[in-house]
Amino acid sequence: MIHANCHTADNVRCIEFDATPWFSEADALSIVDLAQRGWTSTAIVDSLEHRQGYERLHDLVEYAAKRLQLESLEDPTWETFECVVDGPEAVAWLEKNRPNIVAKIS
């Protein structure tokens, strides 16, 4: 399991979830990009939020869109939510399951 957490910019919503399905399906470039961003990206949420078992993640995204999107109009670079993956867990999982990618992120 690769732990990840996601929280809204106002910290009203915060959840932990398993990001392993994303790592199983993501292309190598997306994983390398995630590592280069310090294991922080909303792309994981975009991929997982509509899956069964990830309803709370979808609720967080919906809350961010409805409650915080208006504030982001003033500053389009402002993120309404942030997701962070446990980097050491991700690397350990990649070493075991997708070793060809590990060399690209080291």
C-alpha positions as CSV (number, residue, x, y, z in Angstrom):
1,M,0.0,0.0,0.0
2,I,1.2,3.5,-0.9
3,H,-0.3,6.0,1.6
4,A,-1.4,9.4,0.4
5,N,-3.2,12.2,1.9
6,C,-5.3,15.0,0.4
7,H,-6.5,18.2,2.0
8,T,-8.4,21.2,0.9
9,A,-6.7,24.6,1.0
10,D,-8.9,25.6,3.9
11,N,-8.1,22.4,5.8
12,V,-11.8,21.7,6.3
13,R,-11.5,18.3,4.5
14,C,-8.5,15.9,4.9
15,I,-8.4,12.2,4.1
16,E,-5.9,9.5,3.7
17,F,-6.2,7.0,0.9
18,D,-4.3,4.2,-1.0
19,A,-2.6,5.5,-4.1
20,T,-1.4,2.1,-5.2
21,P,-4.0,1.8,-8.0
22,W,-2.7,5.0,-9.6
23,F,0.9,3.7,-9.5
24,S,-0.2,0.4,-11.1
25,E,-1.7,2.2,-14.0
26,A,0.2,5.4,-14.5
27,D,2.8,5.7,-17.3
28,A,6.4,6.1,-16.4
29,L,6.5,9.8,-17.3
30,S,3.7,10.6,-14.9
31,I,5.4,8.8,-12.1
32,V,8.7,10.5,-12.8
33,D,6.9,13.9,-12.9
34,L,5.3,13.1,-9.5
35,A,8.6,12.3,-8.0
36,Q,10.1,15.5,-9.4
37,R,7.3,17.5,-7.8
38,G,8.2,16.2,-4.4
39,W,5.5,13.5,-4.5
40,T,2.7,16.1,-4.6
41,S,0.1,16.2,-7.4
42,T,-3.6,16.5,-7.9
43,A,-3.3,14.1,-10.9
44,I,-3.7,11.1,-8.6
45,V,-7.0,12.4,-7.4
46,D,-8.2,13.1,-10.9
47,S,-7.6,9.4,-11.7
48,L,-9.0,7.8,-8.5
49,E,-11.9,10.0,-7.4
50,H,-14.6,8.2,-9.5
51,R,-13.6,4.7,-8.4
52,Q,-15.5,2.6,-6.1
53,G,-14.1,2.9,-2.6
54,Y,-12.8,6.4,-3.2
55,E,-16.1,8.3,-2.6
56,R,-14.6,10.4,0.2
57,L,-11.9,11.6,-2.2
58,H,-14.6,12.6,-4.7
59,D,-16.4,14.4,-1.9
60,L,-13.2,16.4,-1.1
61,V,-12.8,17.4,-4.7
62,E,-16.4,18.4,-5.0
63,Y,-16.2,20.5,-1.8
64,A,-13.1,22.2,-3.1
65,A,-14.7,23.0,-6.4
66,K,-18.0,24.3,-4.9
67,R,-16.6,26.1,-1.9
68,L,-13.1,27.2,-2.8
69,Q,-13.2,27.7,-6.6
70,L,-14.5,31.2,-6.4
71,E,-11.5,32.3,-4.3
72,S,-9.2,30.8,-6.9
73,L,-10.6,33.0,-9.7
74,E,-8.5,35.9,-8.3
75,D,-5.4,33.8,-8.5
76,P,-5.6,31.0,-11.0
77,T,-2.4,29.4,-9.7
78,W,-4.0,28.8,-6.3
79,E,-4.7,25.2,-5.7
80,T,-8.0,24.4,-4.0
81,F,-6.6,21.1,-2.7
82,E,-3.3,19.3,-2.4
83,C,-2.4,15.6,-2.4
84,V,0.9,14.2,-1.1
85,V,2.1,10.7,-1.6
86,D,4.4,8.9,0.9
87,G,7.6,9.0,-1.2
88,P,9.6,6.2,0.6
89,E,6.5,3.9,0.3
90,A,6.2,4.8,-3.4
91,V,9.8,4.0,-4.1
92,A,9.7,0.7,-2.2
93,W,6.5,-0.3,-4.1
94,L,8.1,0.7,-7.4
95,E,11.3,-1.2,-6.7
96,K,9.2,-4.3,-6.2
97,N,6.5,-3.9,-8.9
98,R,7.9,-1.5,-11.5
99,P,11.7,-1.5,-11.1
100,N,12.3,0.0,-14.6
101,I,10.9,3.3,-13.3
102,V,13.0,3.5,-10.1
103,A,16.2,4.3,-12.1
104,K,14.4,7.2,-13.7
105,I,13.5,8.9,-10.4
106,S,16.8,8.3,-8.6
